[in-house]
Amino acid sequence: MASVAAFPGLAQAQALLDEQRPEQAAQAIMAHLRQHKDEPRGLAMLGQTAAMIGALGQAEHFMRKALATGYDTPELRSAFITVLLRREKVPEALALLEKAIEQGGEDNFRTLYSGVLTKIGRSDEALELQQELAAADPKNPQHQIALGHNLRAAGRVDEAVETFRKAIALAEGAGDAWWALASIRKKVLTDDEVMQLKRLVAHAREDRNAASVHFALARALHERSDYEGAFAHYEKGNWLRAESIGYDAAELREEVAQTRQIATAQCIAAFPDAPVGDVTPVFIVSLPRSGSTLLEQMLGSHHQIEAVGELQYVPAILRAMLEAATMRQKMTVPQLVASLTDHQAQAMGQDYLRRAALHRQSANPFFIDKLPHNWSNVFLIRRILPQAKIIDIRRPAMDCCFANFTQSFTDAHSSSFALEHIGRTYVDYVDYMAHFDEAAPGLVHHIDYTHLIEEPEPILRAALDHVGVEWDPAVLEYHKLERSVRTPSSEQVRRPLNRDGMAVWKPYSKWLDPLREALGSLAEG
């Protein structure tokens, strides 16, 4: 088969991709495909280009079409599986990875497979595979970092600390390893390591990897009560993250305002009530760093409820529907939800349950999906999963927002990179929840994190009543539940209740005016 170089149009497209100009590259590839219909290299390249600009539905379509011609390289297969995973099509991706590994595929497939095993809760298998990968390539810092995260999730904290330090020894500037180490427990970084971090930030390139180093140093300085120094590095780390994102707080505000207009009491009352499937998902929604992991661990200790972690399927299903709809006309999320037919809504609900089933390890009639950002998907959840139970856990505004600002998040939590943005998001979240309390009373059950810490039993009794199950005293002994936990709160949920995270922001008060201004009266709550 001819190489890319044999086709001038594809060679031009590759040059444009090398210059980070994917839109122009896509035009060159489409011109090539008009001359050479269904030419597989062009289809594959168009799919990979679509993935670069976030058009994942088109990326999957063109890659799948290329593979159907018989053009099946390890690079294309890996890119295709990655797109499937980004679209949260985990069952198909899992099957393809297992086939590739069985056929003696490259280590890249085994690395992807380890991540998928972790994602679906097969944590012991993931840990074993990651140990094999690290042993086979002991000088690869990424294998050590991944192994450290698996050990931490399993509660093997001392081993995780040692493994993150191995990664740093292999690659001193590995920001992910530094942050993983700094955030695993209090005062883990030695004075020598803090000096090492200071040297790194003094000479680091201003990129996303450097952001994690700033966060790690900030955490260490905070623990040494150097609040001015800590805040400076939190601010710098967030600035570096924000630089590459271009977050627009107005988009969320507009979506919330439009939801209030469209998701009226009459609209919601017209939705069917018949359950989809024979299990009941329990959605714990919140802003990040609000206690959702603790609440999940508590409710997941109930004998009828299974905790399965943060499932990305509601947002993924929504993105796929929105991408398809906006190819025909401009459409917002609330408009899309309101436009769904009963058949479409039921199909989306069934799709969610089918994907979620991959994470289930019991036959319990209830399971918990604790993806925090599903707070903005309550309208969709009510439409596609009428039987779903929704619980909102809310932390005081200043505590919650400051905790977000000081956490080294990825793009998924991009509003956390500026104090005014996370404050505005908190306001939008409160407005959104208040609307559904008016339009659909009882749809969302609210829990105050502070009350949960101070008086857990009555709070948990009310939550279990909302779910529709009887009281189980095991929920008060949540720290005895053995399972893998992959969130920043993984250590907290293995200890009895404490007030460690409360009022951490107060030593930083003089730098938090932008947050207070964004929150308004909520800052006093």
N, C-alpha and C positions, 0 to 999 in steps of 0.2 A: 504494500500500500504506500502511496506517495506520502512524503513527509510534508510538514507545514511549509518548509522552505520552497517546495515545488509549487505552491499556490501564492502568487504575489499578494492577493487580498488578505490571506491569513498571516503572511509575514508582516504586512503593514499593521494588521490588528495586534499582533504580538508586540510590535514596537510601541504601539499606543498603550497597551497594557503595561509595558515596562515603564512608561512615563506616567502611570496612574491616571489614564484617561479612558475609563471603561465605557462611557457613553459613546465616544467616537469610535472606540474599538468595536462596539456592537454594530454600529452602522457599517463598518468595513466588512464584518463577518456576514451580515445579512446580504450585502452586495455580492459577496462570494457565493452564498447559498442560492441566490437568484440565478447565478450562472451554473452552479453545480448542485442541483437539487439533492437534498438529503445526504450531502457529502459528510461522512461521519466525523472527520477531524473538525470541520466547521461547526457541526452540531455540538460536539463536546466543548469546543472553545466558547460557543455562544452560551451554553449552559453555565460554564465557569464564570463567564463575564456577568451573566445575570445574577449569579450568587454574590459577586463582588458588590453589586449595587443594591442588594437586598431583595431582588425580585425572585424569591425562592420558589414560587410556584412555576415560573417560567424556567428557572434553572433546572428543577426536577424534570420538567417536560422535555427539554432539549437533551439533557444527559441520558434520560431513559430512551429517547429516540436514537441517540448515538449507539447506546449499548445494544439496542434491538437490531442494529445492522451487523452485529458481530464484532464491532470495534470495542475491545475490552482490554484496556491497559490497566496496570495497577494504579496509576495516577488517576485515571478517570473513575475507576471503581471506588477509590478512596474519596475522591471529591463528591461522588454521588452519595455515598453513605453519609458523608458529613452533611450534605444538604438534607437528607432524610432526617438526620438527628436534629438539625436546626429547625426542621418543620415538625419535630416531635413525632415522627413516624417510627417509633422505636421498634415495634414488632418486625417490620420489614428490614430495618437496619440491622437488628440483632441476627436475623436469619442470614443475611448476606455476609455479615462478619463471621458467623460460625462456618459458613461454606468456604469463605476465603482462607480461614485458619486451617480448616480440614485439608485444603488443597496446598498447604505449605506456604501461605501468604507471608508478606513481609511483617516485620515487627510493628509497623505502623498500624496494621489491622489489629494486632494483639493489644496495642495501647488503646485504640478506640474501643475495643471489646471490654477492656477493664473498666473504662469509664461508663459504658452502658450497663455492665453488671452492677456497678455502684449505684447508678441511677435507678435501677429497678429493684434495689434492695437485696440483691444477691451478694451481700457485703463480704462474706467469708471467701467466696470464689474470687471476688475482685481483689481482695487482699493477697490471696495466694498467687494470683497471676501477676500482680504488681511486684511482689517479692521476687518472682522469677525474672521479670523484666529488669529489675534493679540489679539482680545478681549477674545476669547475662551481660549487662552493659553498665558496670559499676561507676564509670566516669561520666555518666549522663545525669546532669543535675535535675532534669525534668522528671526522670524516673524516681529520683529520691524525693522530690517534692510531692509527687503523686502518692508515693508510698507513705510519706509522712501524713498526708491528709487521710489516707485509709486507716492508718494506725490511730490517729486522733479520733476518727469517727467510731472506732471500736473501743474507745476508752483507754487505749494503751498510750497514755500521754508521755511517759518518760521515754519510751521508744520513739515516739513521734518527734520529741525534742532532739534526740540524738540524730535522727534521720534528717531533719531540717538543717542541723549543723553540718552534716555531711554534704548536703547540697550547697551550702554557703562555702564550704572548703573547696568545692569543685568550681564554683562560679561566685566569686565574692559579691558581684553586683546583682545577684539574682533577687530582685525585689520581692517576688512572691514568697521566696523562702524566708526572707527577713521578716515579712509581715506575718507569715504563718507562725514563725517562732515567737515573735513579740506578742502575738495575740492569744497564745495558747493557754497562758496562765500568768498570774501576777509575778512581776519581778524576775522573769526568767532570764533576761538579758544581763550579762555581767558588765562591769564597768569597762573592761577591755572591749567588749562588743559594742558598747555605746560609743567609745572613741573611734572604733572602726566605722560605725555608721556615720559619725560626724565627718570623717575623712571622705567617705563615699559621697555624701550629699554636697560636699565642697567641690568635688570634681566631676559630679555626674552630669551626663547630658540631660537636658530637660525633656524627658519623654515619659511614657506611661510606666515604664519599669522603675524609673526614678521616683515616681509617685509613691510606690509601695515602700521604698526605702525611707522617704519622708514620714510616712505613716508609722513605720516601725520605730523610728527615732522619736517621733512625737509620743508614742505610747511609753517608751522608756523614760522620757523626760517627765511625763505626767506622773509616773510611779515614783519619781525622785522629787516631786513637788515643784518642778521648774515649769510652772504653768505658762509663763510668757513664752519660753522656748518651745514648749509643746504646741501651743496654739499657732505659733509661726509656722511650724512644720506641718500641722494639720491643714492650715490654710494653703501652704505651698503644694502639698500633695493633692488637695482638691482642685486647685487651680490647674495643675498639670493634667488632671483627668478631664476637667471641663473644657480645656483648650481644644480637644479633639472631638468634642461631642456637639456643641452648638445647641444646648438644651433650650427649649422655648416653653416657659411656664404657662404662656397664654393658651397653648394647645389644650392642656388639661383643663384649664379654667373654662374654656369654651365647651369642651365635651361635657363637663359637669353641668354647665348652664343649659345645654341642649337636652341633656338627660332629664333635667327637671321639667322642661317643657313637654317632652315626648312621653316619658314614663309616668303618665298620670294614673290616678286611682282607677279610672275607667279602663285605661289601656291594660293595666296589670290584671284587673278583675276579669278581663275577657280571655286571658291565657288559660288553656286547659289545666286541670289539676291532676289528671291521671298520671301516675308514676311511669317513668321510663325505666325499664329493667326491674330487677328484683332485689337490688341493694340500694342503700341510701348513703350518698356521700354527705359528709359533714365538712363544710368549708369554714376554716378559721381564717378570717380576713383581718387586715390591720395594715398600718405602716410597718416597715421593717423595724426591728429592735423594739418591739412593743410587748414581748412576752408570749408570742405565739408558739414558740418551741416548748416553753414550759407548759402552756395550756394543752398542747398536743400530747405531751408526755403524760400529763394527768389524765386526760380523757382516754388516751390510748391504753391506760392501765385497766380500763373497764373490760369485763369479760366479753362484752358484745361489740366492742369497738376496736378496730385495727388502725394504727397510725402508720401511714405510708409516706410521709414527708411532703415535700413541695413538688407538686405535679404541674408541669408547664402546659398541660393539655388545653385548658380553657383558653388561654391567650393564643395558643397555636391554632386551634380550630377557628377562633375569631379572625386571626390574621389571614388564614387561607380563604375564608369566606369574603373578607374585606378586599383582599387582592383580586379575587375573581370578580366581585361586584364593581370595583372601581375601574376595571378595564372597560366596562360598559358606560358608566356614568360616575360622577363624583358623588361619594356617599360617606357619611360619618358613621361612627359606631352606633349611636342611638338610633339613627335612621335605619341602619342595617337590621338591628334587633327588632325594631317595630315592623319591618317589612317581611320578616320570615313567615312563611306559611307553616301550618301545623306539621306538615310532612317534613319540611326542612328542619324545623326545630327538633322534632323527634329524632331525625337522623343524626343531628349534631349531638344530642344527648346520648344516643346509642354509641356513637363514635367515641365520645369521652369515656363512657363506661368500659368499652372494649379496650381502649388504651390503658386505662387505670387498672384493669384486671391483671395486667402484666406485673404490677407491683404488689399484688395481693399474695399473702402467704397463709391466709386463714379463710374460713368460710363464714366469718362474722358478718352479720347483716348490715353493719355500719363500718365505714372507713373514713379517715380524716385526710383531707387535702388541705395543707396549711400554707399554700402559696400566698404571701402577704398581699401582693398587688391585685389579687382577685377582688379586693374591695371595690375597684372600679368596674368590675364585671358582674355585680349583683343583678343588674337588669337582665343580662344575658343568661346568667345561671337560673334565674327564676323562669325564663322562657324555655330553656332546653332541658332542665332537670327539675320539674315541678316538686318532686319529693325531697329535694335537697334541703338540708338544715344549714343555716348560716349563722355563725357566731363572730361578732366583732370584738376584738380585745383592744383596749385603748389605754395607752400610757400617757401621763401628763405631758403637755406639749413641749415644755422646755427639755425635760428628760429625754423624750423620744427624739426630738429634732437634733439635739446635741449628740446623742448616741449615733445617729445616722451620719452626722458630719464627721465624726471621729472614727468611722468604720471604713476600711479600705474596700469599697465596693467596686463592682464592675459597671459596665454601661447599663445593666439592667436596673440600676438604682440611680440613674443619672441626675435626678433632682437633688440628691444629697451633696452635690459638689459645691453648693453655695448656700450660705445660711438663709438668704432671702428666698431661695427656691424651695428648700425643704420646708421653710415656714409656710410658704404659699401652698405647698402640697398638703400640709397638715390641715390648713383652712379648707381647701377643696374637699379633702376626705371627710371632714366633719360635716360640711354642707351636703355632700352626697348621701352620707348616712342619715342625716336629718330628713332629707327628702323622702327616703324610703320608709322612715318611721311614720311619715304623714300619709304617703300614698299607699303603703301596704303594711299597716301596723302588725307587728308580730313576725314579719318576715325575717328580720334580723334581730338576734338576741345580743345584747351588749354586756360586756364585762369590763369593769375598771380594774386595771392591772394592780393598782395599789390595794384595792379591796381584796383581790385574789391573794395577795401576799399576806395581808393582815388577818383575813377571816376566810380561809379557803373552803371550809365545808359548806356554808350556806351558798356561796358563789357557785361551787361545783354542783350542788343539788339543783339549783335553778338551771344551770347549763344542761344537765342530764334530763331534766324535765322538758326542756326545749327540744332536745334530740328525740326524746320519747322512749327512754330506757329507765329502768329502776336504779336506785342507789346501789353503788358498789364501793365499799370502804377502801378497796385497792387503789382508788384514785388519789387517796391521801398518802399512799406509799409509792408514789410515782417514781422515785429515785431507785427503786428496786427493779423496775422494768428494764430488762436487758435487750437493747436493740442498738443498731448503728444510728448515730445522729450526725448529720453533716450541715450544721449551721454554726454561726458564731457563738451560739449559746450551748454548744455541745457539752461543755464541762458543767455549766450551771444545773442542767437537768439531772445530773447524777448526784446532786447534793440536796440536802433539805432546804426548805425555803429560807431566803435571806433578803436583806434590803441593799445588797451591794451596789445595784445600779441606780439607786435613787439619789437625786440632787448632785450628780457628778459634775454638772455644768456650773455650779455656783462659784468655784474658784476662777472661772473664766468670764464671769458676768460682765466685766467692763468691755469685753470685746464682742458682746453678743447683741448689740443694739440692732443690727440689720435683721436678726431673727425675731426680736421682740416686735419690731415695727411690722414685719410680715404677719406675725401671729395676732397682733392687736390684743383684744381682751382675752384670747385663749392663752396668752402668755402668763396670765395670772392664775390659771386653773391648776 
